[in-house]
Amino acid sequence: MMIDILKTLCAIDGVSGDEGSIRDYIKNRIESHADELTVDVMGNIFAYKKGVAGKPEKSLVLCAHMDEVGVIITSIGDDGYLKFAASGGIDGRVILGKTIFIGKERVFGVIGCKAIHLVPERDREKATDIADMYIDIGAKNKEEAEKLVALGDTGAFDDEILEFGNGFIKAKAIDDRFGCAVLISLIESELPVDCTFVFTVQEEVGTRGATIAAYRSAPDVTIIIEGTTAADFPSVDEHKKVTLVGKGAVIPFMDSGTIYDRDLYAQLTNLANENNIPWQTKTVIAGGTDASVFQRSRSGVKTAGIAAPIRNLHSPACVAKISDLEAVYSLVQAYLQEYAGN
């Protein structure tokens, strides 16, 4: 099942720029199902698989990114505490007190900051800056810490995965291991049409892998499979909730980096309606994805996005609803079936 694939992927570390472990897993899993498989210098995976209808008139790429947000170690203090910077967009308010695993050996650490009773009262209402946080790995001094970690090591959030409530799932890195799970599920199935699948790196630090992948794959059409922000909390005004968990697949018409192809947008929304697939769109123009660089690659690429709504995006505890994830997968399947008939 796709959800089982998602759980496996979310448990593997792959912070931006350090995607080796997640890349190796995906590559090893899909290589027997793909007709062609390559990895470029950046670390992007390209998998080409033939389908029943053969090669379409216009080439198609389905894309998802492998990397996740995390931290990168920038210094080690004499006291053994680690200083770090964010790798990707992280809200410092959501990581205090959270546990993290650092480097290839997955050294355990806890993110902390100055105790509240030591903070001047005038500053207590302010969010703590990441620059003022540290990671405690239980080392008594710098020498001991340096035996465990090195500058440049990346840290990934705790990988505990839970299903809870009425069909919800909590995990790190659902953005965008979910998209990767969709691509893997399709590669492991019988396709209606030939398709290239691209798993990109370094999306969270500026769509860097996709810049190379778009040029190399040179598609006519690209569909980006992603996770997107759901701010559907009681304190948020209705028009600012962006997307709603439980309301189906998200088909955006625009974000901060892309105005999506209007014909593809109409096609996807019509397909969702015709197949009784629940869907919604984004009500706030925000965020960005690999779509921005695919759309502008070479002489231009027709580009659309399909996403899952996720609460607490870019945090150690992303929350999604399984029915939304399944709706995205069903919509991508329906699109491939229709593409095969073009």
VENVENPE-V824768 format. One record per residue. N is the residue number from 0. RES is the residue in one small letter. PSI is psi in radians with two decimals (NA if undefined). OMEGA is omega in whole degrees, -180 to 180 (NA if undefined). D_FIRST is the distance of its C-alpha to the first C-alpha in Angstrom with 1 decimal. Layout:
# VENVENPE-V824768
N&RES&PSI&OMEGA&D_FIRST, N&RES&PSI&OMEGA&D_FIRST
This chain:
# VENVENPE-V824768
0&m&2.61&-179&0.0, 1&m&-0.64&-179&3.8, 2&i&-0.63&176&5.5, 3&d&-0.67&176&5.4, 4&i&-0.75&180&6.6, 5&l&-0.80&-180&8.8, 6&k&-0.74&179&10.2, 7&t&-0.77&-178&11.1, 8&l&-0.70&-178&12.8, 9&c&-0.44&-179&14.6, 10&a&-0.21&-178&16.1, 11&i&2.39&180&17.8, 12&d&2.56&179&21.1, 13&g&1.05&179&22.1, 14&v&2.61&-177&25.0, 15&s&2.26&-179&26.6, 16&g&-0.12&-179&28.7, 17&d&0.92&-173&27.2, 18&e&0.21&-172&23.8, 19&g&-0.80&-176&24.3, 20&s&-0.81&-179&21.7, 21&i&-0.62&177&18.7, 22&r&-0.78&-180&20.1, 23&d&-0.71&-180&20.5, 24&y&-0.85&-178&16.9, 25&i&-0.80&-179&15.6, 26&k&-0.84&-179&18.4, 27&n&-0.58&-178&17.9, 28&r&-0.67&-171&14.3, 29&i&-0.21&-170&15.0, 30&e&-0.53&180&18.6, 31&s&-0.20&-179&18.2, 32&h&-0.30&-177&16.3, 33&a&2.60&176&18.8, 34&d&-0.52&175&22.3, 35&e&2.49&179&23.9, 36&l&2.21&179&23.0, 37&t&2.75&174&25.4, 38&v&2.26&-177&25.9, 39&d&-3.12&-177&28.9, 40&v&-0.63&179&31.5, 41&m&-0.44&-177&29.8, 42&g&0.07&174&26.6, 43&n&2.53&175&24.5, 44&i&2.33&175&22.1, 45&f&2.11&179&22.6, 46&a&2.14&178&20.4, 47&y&2.27&178&21.7, 48&k&2.36&179&20.0, 49&k&2.60&179&21.9, 50&g&3.06&-176&20.9, 51&v&-0.74&-177&22.3, 52&a&-0.10&178&25.0, 53&g&-2.81&-174&26.1, 54&k&2.19&-180&27.4, 55&p&2.85&179&28.0, 56&e&-0.66&177&31.4, 57&k&2.23&-175&30.2, 58&s&2.55&-174&27.8, 59&l&2.34&173&24.5, 60&v&2.31&167&22.7, 61&l&2.31&-171&19.5, 62&c&2.44&171&19.9, 63&a&2.67&-180&18.3, 64&h&2.53&-177&20.1, 65&m&-0.50&-169&19.2, 66&d&2.79&178&21.9, 67&e&2.80&174&22.2, 68&v&2.66&178&25.3, 69&g&-2.64&-180&27.3, 70&v&2.87&175&30.8, 71&i&2.32&-174&33.2, 72&i&2.25&-176&36.1, 73&t&-0.40&177&39.5, 74&s&2.77&178&42.0, 75&i&2.10&-177&42.7, 76&g&2.86&178&45.5, 77&d&-0.47&-179&48.3, 78&d&-0.01&178&46.9, 79&g&-0.08&177&43.5, 80&y&2.62&-178&41.6, 81&l&2.41&170&39.4, 82&k&2.68&-173&39.7, 83&f&2.86&172&36.9, 84&a&2.79&177&36.0, 85&a&2.45&171&32.9, 86&s&1.66&-172&30.7, 87&g&3.02&-176&29.4, 88&g&1.84&-179&30.2, 89&i&2.34&174&30.2, 90&d&2.01&-177&32.1, 91&g&-0.44&-178&34.2, 92&r&-0.41&-172&34.3, 93&v&0.01&-176&30.7, 94&i&-0.17&178&30.9, 95&l&2.30&179&34.0, 96&g&-0.02&-178&33.4, 97&k&2.71&180&29.9, 98&t&2.67&-172&28.9, 99&i&2.68&177&28.1, 100&f&2.26&-170&27.6, 101&i&2.30&172&30.0, 102&g&-3.11&-177&30.1, 103&k&-0.55&-179&28.7, 104&e&-0.03&178&29.8, 105&r&0.97&178&28.0, 106&v&2.24&-176&31.3, 107&f&2.40&177&30.8, 108&g&2.84&178&32.6, 109&v&2.28&-180&33.4, 110&i&2.23&-179&34.3, 111&g&-3.11&176&37.6, 112&c&-3.10&180&40.8, 113&k&2.40&180&44.3, 114&a&2.52&-173&44.6, 115&i&-0.61&-177&45.2, 116&h&-0.15&176&48.7, 117&l&-0.08&-180&49.8, 118&v&2.29&177&48.8, 119&p&2.47&-175&51.7, 120&e&-0.60&-179&51.5, 121&r&-0.34&-177&51.7, 122&d&-0.05&-173&48.4, 123&r&-0.38&-180&46.3, 124&e&-0.10&-179&44.9, 125&k&2.55&175&43.7, 126&a&2.42&179&40.3, 127&t&2.27&177&40.5, 128&d&2.51&179&40.3, 129&i&-0.56&180&37.9, 130&a&-0.35&-180&41.1, 131&d&0.09&179&42.4, 132&m&2.94&177&39.4, 133&y&2.91&174&38.9, 134&i&2.23&179&36.5, 135&d&2.00&178&37.7, 136&i&0.21&178&36.6, 137&g&0.34&179&39.2, 138&a&2.48&-177&41.6, 139&k&-0.34&-180&45.3, 140&n&3.12&-177&46.5, 141&k&-0.75&-178&45.7, 142&e&-0.74&180&46.3, 143&e&-0.69&180&43.8, 144&a&-0.67&-178&41.2, 145&e&-0.30&175&41.8, 146&k&-0.27&-175&40.9, 147&l&-0.63&-176&37.3, 148&v&2.87&178&36.6, 149&a&2.74&175&38.1, 150&l&2.40&-178&38.8, 151&g&-0.21&175&36.0, 152&d&2.53&176&33.3, 153&t&2.72&178&30.3, 154&g&2.32&178&28.7, 155&a&2.55&-179&25.2, 156&f&2.81&-180&24.6, 157&d&2.41&-171&23.4, 158&d&0.34&179&19.8, 159&e&2.30&-178&19.3, 160&i&2.29&-178&16.0, 161&l&2.43&164&16.2, 162&e&2.38&-177&14.7, 163&f&2.92&177&17.9, 164&g&-2.56&-178&19.7, 165&n&1.30&175&18.4, 166&g&0.52&179&14.8, 167&f&2.74&176&15.7, 168&i&2.41&178&14.4, 169&k&2.31&178&17.1, 170&a&2.82&167&17.0, 171&k&2.79&167&19.1, 172&a&0.35&173&18.4, 173&i&-0.56&168&15.8, 174&d&1.84&3&18.4, 175&d&0.68&175&17.2, 176&r&-0.40&174&14.3, 177&f&-0.83&178&12.4, 178&g&-0.70&178&14.1, 179&c&-0.67&179&13.3, 180&a&-0.67&177&9.5, 181&v&-0.83&-179&10.2, 182&l&-0.76&179&12.6, 183&i&-0.77&180&10.6, 184&s&-0.71&179&7.9, 185&l&-0.74&180&11.2, 186&i&-0.59&-179&13.1, 187&e&0.02&179&10.9, 188&s&3.08&174&11.5, 189&e&2.17&-178&14.9, 190&l&2.55&176&16.7, 191&p&-0.31&-175&19.5, 192&v&2.69&176&21.7, 193&d&2.47&-177&22.5, 194&c&2.56&172&21.2, 195&t&2.30&179&21.6, 196&f&2.27&-178&19.0, 197&v&2.16&175&20.7, 198&f&1.95&-172&19.6, 199&t&2.84&176&22.7, 200&v&2.84&171&24.6, 201&q&0.55&176&27.0, 202&e&-0.67&-174&25.9, 203&e&-0.21&179&26.7, 204&v&0.41&174&30.3, 205&g&0.60&175&31.2, 206&t&0.70&-173&28.8, 207&r&-0.77&179&30.6, 208&g&-0.70&-179&28.0, 209&a&-0.51&178&27.4, 210&t&-0.72&178&31.2, 211&i&-0.76&-176&31.2, 212&a&-0.66&180&28.0, 213&a&-0.76&179&29.2, 214&y&-0.72&-176&32.5, 215&r&-0.75&-176&31.1, 216&s&-0.47&175&28.5, 217&a&0.97&-178&31.0, 218&p&2.87&169&28.8, 219&d&-0.57&-178&30.3, 220&v&2.42&176&27.3, 221&t&2.36&172&24.8, 222&i&2.15&179&21.9, 223&i&2.19&179&21.0, 224&i&2.11&-168&17.6, 225&e&3.08&165&18.5, 226&g&2.61&-179&18.7, 227&t&2.83&-173&22.0, 228&t&2.30&167&24.3, 229&a&2.07&180&24.3, 230&a&0.70&-174&27.7, 231&d&1.17&179&27.5, 232&f&2.73&-176&29.6, 233&p&-0.54&-176&32.7, 234&s&-0.04&-175&35.2, 235&v&2.32&176&34.1, 236&d&2.57&-174&35.9, 237&e&-0.74&-176&33.8, 238&h&-0.13&179&34.5, 239&k&0.11&-176&33.4, 240&k&-0.11&175&30.0, 241&v&-1.22&174&28.5, 242&t&2.92&-176&25.2, 243&l&2.18&176&24.0, 244&v&2.32&-180&20.7, 245&g&-0.08&-178&19.4, 246&k&0.16&173&21.2, 247&g&-3.00&-178&18.5, 248&a&2.58&178&18.1, 249&v&2.17&176&21.2, 250&i&1.75&-176&23.3, 251&p&2.56&173&26.2, 252&f&-0.30&-179&29.6, 253&m&2.59&167&30.9, 254&d&-2.90&-175&30.6, 255&s&-0.34&-177&33.0, 256&g&-0.26&-171&32.4, 257&t&2.37&161&31.7, 258&i&1.94&-171&32.8, 259&y&2.65&-178&30.1, 260&d&2.19&-173&31.1, 261&r&-0.61&178&32.3, 262&d&-0.75&178&31.5, 263&l&-0.69&177&27.9, 264&y&-0.82&179&27.7, 265&a&-0.70&179&29.2, 266&q&-0.79&-178&27.0, 267&l&-0.72&179&23.8, 268&t&-0.67&177&25.2, 269&n&-0.73&178&26.5, 270&l&-0.73&179&23.1, 271&a&-0.76&179&21.5, 272&n&-0.78&-178&24.5, 273&e&-0.52&-177&24.5, 274&n&0.21&179&20.8, 275&n&0.70&177&21.1, 276&i&2.08&-179&18.7, 277&p&2.39&-179&20.0, 278&w&2.86&179&21.4, 279&q&3.01&173&24.1, 280&t&3.02&-180&26.1, 281&k&2.38&-178&27.6, 282&t&-0.01&177&30.9, 283&v&2.33&178&32.1, 284&i&1.74&-175&32.8, 285&a&2.86&177&31.4, 286&g&3.05&179&29.2, 287&g&2.76&-176&28.5, 288&t&-3.12&175&25.9, 289&d&-0.27&-180&26.0, 290&a&-0.61&-174&26.9, 291&s&-0.69&-178&30.5, 292&v&-0.53&175&31.1, 293&f&-0.80&-177&29.3, 294&q&-0.61&-175&31.3, 295&r&0.12&-177&34.6, 296&s&2.53&178&34.0, 297&r&-2.13&-179&36.7, 298&s&0.25&178&38.0, 299&g&2.53&-178&35.2, 300&v&2.30&174&31.6, 301&k&2.14&-171&30.3, 302&t&2.42&174&27.6, 303&a&2.87&178&25.3, 304&g&2.57&171&22.7, 305&i&2.22&-173&19.6, 306&a&2.82&173&18.6, 307&a&2.36&177&16.9, 308&p&2.30&-176&19.7, 309&i&2.21&173&19.8, 310&r&2.68&177&22.5, 311&n&0.73&-180&24.3, 312&l&2.57&180&23.3, 313&h&0.69&179&24.6, 314&s&3.00&177&24.9, 315&p&-0.19&-175&23.6, 316&a&1.16&173&21.9, 317&c&2.49&180&20.0, 318&v&2.23&178&18.8, 319&a&2.87&176&16.3, 320&k&2.31&-174&15.1, 321&i&-0.62&-180&11.5, 322&s&-0.58&176&13.0, 323&d&-0.74&179&14.6, 324&l&-0.73&179&11.6, 325&e&-0.60&179&10.2, 326&a&-0.71&177&13.8, 327&v&-0.82&-179&14.1, 328&y&-0.76&180&11.3, 329&s&-0.66&-180&13.0, 330&l&-0.69&177&16.3, 331&v&-0.73&177&15.7, 332&q&-0.79&-180&14.7, 333&a&-0.67&179&17.9, 334&y&-0.76&179&19.9, 335&l&-0.68&178&19.2, 336&q&-0.77&180&20.2, 337&e&-0.65&179&23.4, 338&y&-0.62&179&24.1, 339&a&-0.41&-179&24.1, 340&g&-0.10&-179&26.8, 341&n&NA&NA&29.1
